[in-house]
Structures are given as C-alpha cells and as structure tokens.
C-alpha cells in the first residue's frame, strides 16, 4: 500500500493513506459438507433406519431414540477396512440395568454373576479396560423380614467366554428382635446396576 505525502516542509511532513483500496476475492470450488446429525428408533444399521441414513458420510452422527439399553447412544460413521461402520461413541444417559437373581447364602455370604456381554448382557459395548469400581450396585432382598446386604470384592471376569460382573454379597436379617446371618438357597435379590463415572 502506497503512502502519499500530503504536506511537506523543512520541519513538518504529514503523510496519509491512499485515496482508495481495491480488494478482489476469488471463489474456489465448493468443499465437502460438514457433519450431519440423524436420529431414529433403534440402531442405524436396522432395515427400518436405512432410508434415514442412506446419504450419511464419514463423520456423520446418529442418535438412537428407542427406549431400551441403547437409548441415547450417539454413533459416528467411521471408515474401516473394506468400507464404513457405525460405531457408538457417547451415551446421553447412564447405563443402568435391573435384574432379579436367586443367590445362595451360606453363613451370610454369597456371590452374584451378571453378564456384561452376550444375549442377556447389560453392557455389550463395555471397554476392555472397564474398572469394576465404576459399576454401582444396589441390592434388595425379597424376604418376609428386613434384610441387610452389602457388596464387596467387585470384579470383571470372563466366564465360559462371556465377560461377567462378579460381586460378593454379605447378608443378615432381622427376626424377632435379633439379627442373624442368612443361610438359605435361592434367595431372590433385586439388583439395580449403573455403569457410573469413567464407564
């Protein structure tokens, strides 16, 4: 940009900008569109949702609105060898699961085994490094007398090829004004499990 001299003298020089500036803009070819959000009931790969995501490209997102274990899961379309695949990346609600299990107690001690994967698993997409301490468990016994149950030694094990949440239970019940350890077979226990922080 040229600077023009406006006034010049032996002791004073005043300079100013040019009278006009010309800017030219070149328009290039249109780029790739940004990511789109899709939503539907069920997984993005089901036949019912194929029409919804038929124009989806890499990095597009899909939100599952169907109530159930995958409700609120966000999937991203990723490139994989030999094609593309929808992969879960985020869940908008905590992963929770309710189940009734019969537990055998001996002198107040018992164990529970709840599958994470498989057809009845409550966390099929659990990360390999899932920490059992991030799984929160509430247990309530269905007995005629008030019962107390504590949960300890939580772990994740592979049993018969199925990743399984395992926990030890300690139990006691109040009967006729005294507390005794529970020793019984197939005590019905209601479990409410939540995959908490970090899960």
N, C-alpha and C positions, 0 to 999 in steps of 0.2 A: 504494500500500500504506500503510495507516494504521499509525502507531507509537503504541502505548498507553503511558501513564505508569504505571509500577508503583509507585514511591515518590517522593514529592515533599516537600521541606522547604526551609528558608531557605538552607541551604548545600549540599544534595545533591539531585540529580534522577537517577533511574535510569529508562531507557526500554528497551523490548523490542519484539520483533516481534509481529504479530497472532497470535492463538491458532491460526488455520488459514488456508490459502490454497486457493482453488478455481481450477482451470485447466480450461477447456473447449477441446476440439480439434474442428475441423470437417474432415470428409473431403470433398475435392473430387473431380471426375471423374478417371477413370484416364487417365494420359498415354500418349503414344506409347511403344512398347517401345524398348529400346536396340538397338544394332547386334548382328547375329548373325554367326558365322563358319560358312562352309560349306567343304567340300572335296570334290574329286573327281578323276578321271583325265581330263586334257585341259582345254580351255578351258571356262569356264562357259557359253558360248553353244552348245556342241555339243548335238546331239539327245539324246545319252546322259545329259547333265547337266541337261536342262531340268526333270526331275522333282525334282532335288535343290534347285534354286534357284527353284522356281515361286513360293514365298512370300517371296522376297527383296524388301527395300525399299531405298530410298535409304540409302547409307552402310553397307550390309551388306558383308561381305568374303568372298572366295572364295580358297582356296589350291589351286593345281594340284599334284597328287601324281604326275602322269605323268612318267616319266623322259624326258628329251629337252631340247631347247633352252629350253622354258618351265617346266622343273621348279622348284618352289619359288617361283613367281611369285604375288604377292598382288594380287588385283583388287578394286576397290571399285565398287559400283554407284552411278553418278552420274546426275544429271539433265542432260539435253542438250536442245536444241531439238527439239520433236516427240517426246519420250519419254525413255528411260533407256538407259544403256550400261554395260557392264563395262569398266573401264579399269585397266591394270596400274599399280601404284604402288610395288612393292617386290619385290626378288628376294632370297631367303634364301641363295643361293649365288652365287659369282662366275660371270659369264657366260664360258664357255670354248668353244673350237671347235678341232677338229683337221682338217687337210686336207693332202693331198699335191698339190703343184703342180709342173709342169715349168717350170724357169726357164732362160732363155738367158743365158749369161755371155759377155762379151767383155772380155778383159784383166782378169778378176776382178770385173767389175761387171755387175749385173743388177737387175731390178725384179720385184716381185710385186704383183698386183692381186687383192684378195679382197673380194667383195661384202658389204656390211653388210645391204642390203635385197634384196628380190626373192625368188624361189622358192628360191635356194640361199644366201641371206644368213645370216650368223651373228648379227646384231643388228638384227632388223627394227624394234624399237621404240627405236632409238638416238635420244637427244635431238638436236635441231637443233644445239646448241652443243657437241656431243661433242668433247673435246680428244683429238687423236691421241696425245698423250703418255701418256694413261691406258690406252692399249691396249698390253699387254705381249706380246711375241712371242719364242718360242723356235724356232730353225730348225736342222734337222739334214739334211745331205746323205746320200743313199744312193749311196755310191761305194765302190770297192774299196780306196781309200787314205784315210787320215784326212784330213778336211776341216775348215776353219775358216770360219765365216760370221759376219759382223757385220751389224747392221741400223741404218740411219740414214735421215734425212730422211723420217720418217713423216708422212703427211697423209691427210686425208679429202677425196675429190673426187667429183663427180658425173660418171660416165662412161656415155654412152648412156642417160641418165635413171636410172641406178642409183647410189645412194650407195655408194662403194667406198673401202676402206682400201688405201693405196698406200705401199710402202716400197722403199727402195733397199737392195740387198744387195752386200756385198763378200765375195769368197771366195778361198780359196787351199787347196792340198792338199799333203800331204807324200808324196813319192815318191822312193824310192832315196836317202833321207837328205837331200834338198833340198826346199825349199818353192817352189812356183810358183803363179802366179795361174791360176785356172780359166778356160779359154776353151772352151766346149762348148755345144751346143744341148740343150734339154730335159733338163737335169739334174734328177732327181727330188729335191725338197726337201720334207721333212715340217715343217709349221708347227703349233705349238700356240699359240693366241691366247687371251688372257684380257683381258676388259674390267676394268681394275683400279680403283683408288680414284678416285672422282669420276665414274665412268662410269655 
